């Protein structure tokens, strides 16, 4: 028996791809909002970390 036959026999298996897509889109949206609305001074400090090793 192939693996796909096992998955087809599970009740409600079609819900998992939808749930994982929703979680991915929500995470991506939250990270995007964090970057857009984030503290610009903090991001500037992080951007210069490889250059300014003394800070």
Secondary structure, DSSP 8 states (H G I E B T S, - for coil): --HHHHHHTSTTTHHHHHHHHHHHHHHHHHHHHHHHHS-HHHHHHHHTTTT-TT-
